[in-house]
């Protein structure tokens, strides 16, 4: 038996879920077996992207012992737009030219 960590970071916390498994399971199977879908009803595996150690993967990809399966949320704000607005404010304040 091996251990897998499943993470779904929210704005307030990042609570890890752990499961013991036998080899040959997919990302989708370990997510379902972990119970995380019951706690976080907003997770929709048809919409949320998943990955292992910050590498985007497919639900059908297999997991290995010690993997950290991550379920990604949608971005709240577009990072490019945030940087553009920050630069505009700095320009208006005379911080940058």
N, C-alpha and C positions, 0 to 999 in steps of 0.2 A: 504494500500500500504506500502511496505517496500523498503529499499534501499540496494543495493548490490554494492560492489566495485570490479572492475576488473582491474588487474595489469598485464602488460607484461614488465618486466624490460629489458632495453637494456644496452649496455655498457656506454652510455652517460646520460641516464635519466630513470626515472621511473614515467610515467604519469598515474595517476589513471583515470579510466572511472567509472562513476556511472550511475546506472539505477534504476528506480522505477519499482517494479514488484508485481504481486500477487503471493501468495503461489502456490506451485506445479510445478515450473519450474525446469528444469535440468541445470547443469553447461553449457552444450552445448547451450541451449536456451538463457541463459543470456549473454554468450559470443557473440552470433550472434546478439542479440538485442542491445548490447552496442555500436556497430559500430567500435570496436577495430580491427576487421578483415579488414576493409576498409583502416584504417590508416597504419597498419603493414601487408603488403602483404606477408611477409615471414612466417607468422604464418600458419601452416598446422595442423589442429586439428587431422589429421590422424597420425602425427609424434610427435608433441609437447605434452609433458605430462602436465596435469593440476592438480590443488589441491586447497584446502581451508585451509588457515592459515598454510601453509607449510606441509600439510598432503596430500600426493598424492591420488587423487580420479579418478573416471571414469567419462567420459562425461555424462553418463546417471544418475549420482547421483544427488539428489535434493539439492537445496540451501535453506538456511534459512535467515531470516532478519539479517542484519549486517555482513553477511559473506564477506570474502575477497577472491575472486576467483583469482587464480594465474595461468598464462600460463608460463611454464618453457621453457627456451632456452636450446639448447645443450651446453655442456661444451666446452670451447675453448681448454682447456688443461686438461689432466688427473691429478688430484691432487696428486696421488701417484707418478707419474713420476716427477712432479715439485719438490716434497719433496726430492726424490732420487737425482735429479740433484743438488739441493741446498746443500744437505749433502755432495755430491761428491766434489763440489767447496770448501766447508769449510774444508774438509779433505785435499784437495790439497793445500789450503792456510795455513794449519797447525793450524787451529782453533780447530778442533777436531781430535782425534786419531783413 
